[in-house]
Amino acid sequence: MTDLDSIDFEELVEINCFSENAADKAKAAELLEKDYNCQIVIQDMARDVKFAHHARGSIIIAAKLSRNVVIMQNVTIDTNMRYNKLTEQWENVGNPILDENVIVADGAKILGPVIIGENTVIGAGAIVTKDIPANSVAFGVNSYKPKDPNYDLLFNDKMLNPKEIIAINNQRIEQFKRDKSV
């Protein structure tokens, strides 16, 4: 078994999701839960899936995560199956499938055998238990609207440097203080 105690989040995800060594996979899963408070179990995952903020507080149990999917913190992707006592059958069986370029924002929940279409953003705190078409923004409970093609939401490869965000926030704080003193 590899010594996994000193490796970073991305390496743990790589081992957890792609290693052929069952002992290493189990150890990586244990460390992800212990160190990052997240569980990642995905049947079919593209290697370029990104977990922002180390997926802290997330449970990701998915059928498929496609290319360029981005998942923020405190996200739940899982099943919502139920057992029908009358028919003695399980219903609503299956886990979510996320198509290419899907972004899942903070605190979102995607539950059940749903498909999230490509280029879709699942908004912060959204609860999704139904399919969402491509090029949409999901919000609230099972609500969505077309995504404006002129904007990227939450994430893209041209992200601001954290120092730029801090500088903008400092300007906003100073303006807030000035406005309060008037």
matplotlib code that plots the C-alpha trace (Angstrom):
import matplotlib.pyplot as plt

x = [0.0, 1.2, 1.8, -1.2, -1.1, 1.0, -0.6, -2.9, -6.6, -6.3, -4.0, -6.5, -9.3, -7.2, -6.5, -10.1, -11.7, -9.1, -6.8, -6.9, -5.5, -8.5, -6.5, -5.2, -8.8, -10.2, -7.4, -7.9, -11.7, -11.0, -8.6, -11.0, -13.7, -11.4, -9.4, -12.0, -15.3, -16.3, -17.3, -16.7, -18.1, -18.6, -19.1, -17.8, -15.9, -13.8, -10.3, -10.7, -13.6, -12.8, -13.8, -13.6, -12.7, -11.7, -15.4, -15.6, -18.8, -19.9, -21.4, -20.9, -22.4, -23.0, -23.5, -21.5, -19.6, -18.6, -15.8, -15.3, -17.8, -17.1, -18.5, -18.3, -18.5, -21.4, -22.9, -25.0, -25.3, -26.9, -30.0, -33.5, -34.8, -37.7, -39.1, -42.8, -44.2, -47.3, -45.4, -42.3, -40.2, -37.6, -38.5, -36.6, -33.4, -30.3, -27.8, -27.4, -25.6, -24.0, -23.2, -20.2, -19.4, -21.9, -21.2, -22.8, -22.8, -22.5, -25.0, -26.9, -28.6, -29.1, -30.9, -32.1, -31.8, -31.7, -29.7, -28.3, -27.7, -24.5, -23.4, -25.9, -25.4, -27.0, -27.4, -26.4, -28.9, -30.9, -32.7, -33.0, -34.9, -35.9, -33.9, -32.6, -32.1, -28.8, -27.8, -30.0, -29.6, -31.4, -32.5, -35.0, -36.7, -36.8, -36.9, -34.8, -34.4, -32.3, -28.7, -27.6, -24.9, -23.1, -22.2, -20.3, -21.6, -19.4, -16.4, -14.3, -10.6, -10.1, -10.9, -9.9, -6.9, -7.9, -5.9, -8.1, -11.2, -9.7, -8.9, -12.5, -13.9, -11.7, -13.0, -16.6, -16.0, -14.6, -17.6, -19.9, -18.2, -18.4, -22.1, -22.8, -21.2, -23.3]
y = [0.0, 3.5, 6.0, 8.3, 10.3, 13.1, 13.6, 16.4, 16.5, 16.2, 13.1, 11.5, 12.0, 10.5, 7.4, 7.2, 7.4, 5.8, 3.5, -0.3, -1.0, -1.7, -1.0, 2.3, 3.3, 2.5, 4.4, 7.4, 7.4, 7.2, 10.2, 12.2, 11.8, 12.4, 15.4, 17.0, 15.8, 14.5, 11.3, 10.7, 7.5, 7.8, 5.0, 6.9, 10.1, 12.2, 12.9, 16.7, 17.0, 19.8, 20.0, 23.6, 24.2, 20.5, 19.5, 20.2, 18.9, 17.2, 13.7, 12.9, 9.6, 9.8, 7.5, 9.8, 13.1, 14.2, 16.4, 19.8, 19.4, 21.7, 20.9, 23.5, 22.7, 21.4, 19.7, 16.5, 14.4, 11.1, 8.9, 9.4, 5.9, 4.6, 1.2, 0.6, -1.7, -2.4, -3.7, -4.8, -3.0, -0.2, 2.9, 5.8, 3.8, 5.4, 8.2, 11.5, 11.9, 15.3, 16.1, 18.2, 21.6, 21.4, 23.6, 22.7, 25.7, 25.7, 23.7, 22.4, 19.0, 16.7, 13.6, 10.5, 9.1, 12.6, 13.9, 17.4, 18.7, 20.1, 23.7, 23.9, 25.7, 24.3, 27.4, 27.7, 25.9, 24.5, 21.2, 19.1, 15.8, 16.1, 16.3, 19.8, 20.5, 21.7, 25.4, 26.1, 27.7, 25.6, 27.4, 26.8, 23.5, 21.9, 25.3, 26.4, 29.0, 29.3, 30.3, 33.6, 32.6, 35.9, 35.0, 32.3, 31.8, 31.0, 29.5, 29.7, 29.4, 33.2, 33.4, 36.6, 36.4, 36.3, 39.5, 41.3, 40.2, 41.3, 44.8, 45.1, 44.1, 46.6, 49.4, 48.2, 48.2, 51.8, 52.9, 51.2, 53.0, 56.3, 55.8, 54.8, 57.9, 60.3]
z = [0.0, -0.9, 2.0, 1.4, 4.7, 3.2, -0.2, -1.3, -2.1, -5.9, -5.5, -3.0, -5.5, -8.3, -6.2, -4.8, -8.2, -10.6, -8.7, -9.5, -6.0, -3.7, -0.5, -1.8, -2.9, 0.6, 2.3, 0.0, 0.6, 4.4, 4.2, 2.0, 4.6, 7.6, 6.2, 3.9, 5.3, 1.8, 0.2, -3.5, -5.1, -8.9, -11.3, -14.4, -13.9, -16.4, -15.1, -15.5, -13.0, -10.5, -6.9, -5.7, -2.1, -1.8, -2.0, 1.8, 3.3, 0.1, -0.6, -4.3, -5.2, -8.9, -11.9, -14.2, -14.0, -17.5, -18.8, -17.2, -14.4, -11.4, -8.0, -5.1, -1.4, 0.7, -2.4, -2.2, -5.3, -4.4, -4.7, -3.5, -4.0, -2.0, -1.2, -2.1, 0.6, -1.6, -4.6, -2.6, -5.2, -5.0, -7.0, -8.4, -8.4, -9.8, -9.2, -11.2, -14.5, -15.1, -18.7, -19.9, -18.5, -15.6, -12.6, -9.2, -6.8, -3.0, -1.1, -4.1, -3.9, -7.0, -6.1, -7.9, -11.5, -13.1, -16.0, -15.9, -19.4, -20.7, -19.9, -17.1, -13.7, -10.6, -8.4, -4.8, -2.6, -5.5, -5.0, -8.2, -8.4, -12.1, -15.3, -16.2, -19.9, -21.5, -21.2, -18.2, -14.7, -12.0, -8.9, -6.0, -6.1, -9.6, -11.2, -14.2, -16.9, -20.0, -19.3, -20.9, -23.4, -22.9, -19.3, -17.4, -13.9, -10.9, -12.6, -15.8, -16.6, -16.4, -12.7, -10.8, -8.7, -5.0, -4.4, -7.0, -5.1, -1.8, -3.3, -4.7, -1.3, 0.5, -1.8, -1.1, 2.7, 2.6, 0.5, 3.0, 5.9, 4.2, 3.4, 7.1, 8.4, 6.3]

ax = plt.figure().add_subplot(projection="3d")
ax.plot(x, y, z, "-o")
ax.set_aspect("equal")
plt.show()
